[in-house]
Amino acid sequence: MSKKLLFSITKKDFKIDTFRAGGKGGQHQNKTDSGVRITHIASGAVAEGRSERSQSANKKAAFKKLTESERFKSWLRVQSAAVLHGFRNVEHKVDEMMKEENLNIEFIGKSEDEE
């Protein structure tokens, strides 16, 4: 089975913030912005890395946490399905299906008139 590239995610798809983090490092943590917060813009998934002294190690940890988050995994499944099955705008299709005229709503129990 050969692998097929469905889509690409690049650095511009993320917002990366740095901050001064508590944790290991003593005085070093008070002088450098070693903490990293990464946000995947499309899914809204957010993860932080702050336990290491180096910013690069914290960035790597934050990316790992983000890619393992349920929010990111859910977004990834939707995007993959859209590419594989030809859905160009999954959210639009769901919105169309959820319109009032497309729903069959039944009330079970006594109505206000019967009480």
N, C-alpha and C positions, 0 to 999 in steps of 0.2 A: 504494500500500500504506500503510494507516494504522498508526501506532504504537500499541501497547497497553502500559499500565503493568502489569508482572507482579507486582512487589513493591517495597517501599521499604526503603532502608537509611538510618538516621538516626545522628546523633551518639551516641546511647545504645548503638549496636551496636559501638562502638569504645572501647578504653581508651587514653587519651592521657596519656603521661608526659613531663615535661620534666626536663632535666638540664643541668649545665654541660658545654659541649662544647669540644673543642679546635678549632683551625681559624682562620679569619680573625677578626680583631677585637682582637688584642693583649690589653690589660688588660681590655677589655670582656667577653671570654669568661670571665674569672675572677670576674666580679661578677654575671653574669646567667645564668639557666637558659635558654639559647637553643637547646639541642639538644632534639629532639622524637622520641619513640618512640611509634609508633601500632600497636596490636594490634587486629585484627578478631577479636572474641571467637568468633564462630561458626566461622570457618575456621581460626583460629590463625595467620593470616598476620601477619607483623611487618615493619615498615620503619622506618628512622631517617632523619632529616634533621639534619645538623650542620655543613654547610659554609658556611652564611650567618651573618651577624651577628644577624639578627632572627629571633625565634621564629616569627613568622607566615610568613616565607619558608621556614624549615625545616619547618614544619607542612605547607605546600603541597607541598614536595618529598617529604616522607614519604608523604603521601596518594597522590601520583603513583606513587611506587615500589611502594606497597602494592597499588594497583589494577592495576599491571602485573605483579605477581608471579604465578607459576604456581599457587601454592597458592590465592590468592584467585580467580583465573580458573577453576580447577577447581571450587571451591565455587559460584561463580556459575553455571557450566554445570549443575551438579546441581540447584540451586535453580530455575533457569529450566525445566529439563526437568520437574521436579516440578509446577510450576504449569501449564505448557503441556499436559502429558500426564496430568494428574490424579493423579500419585503424591503421596500425602500424606506418606508416610514411606518414602523411598527406602532408607534404611539398614535399616529393618525388613524390607523385601522382600528385600534382599540377604542379610541374616542368615537369613531363612527358607529361601532357596534354598541356602545354604551348610550347612544342617543335615546331619548324617551320613546320615539316612534319604533325603535328596534327592540325594545324590551317588552316582555309580557309580565306585568306585575299583578299578582293575585293577592287578595287580602283574605286571610283565614281568621275566622272568629266572628263575633257579633259586630255589626256596624253601630255607629252612634245612634242611628234611627231606631234600631231594634231594642235599645236599652231603655 
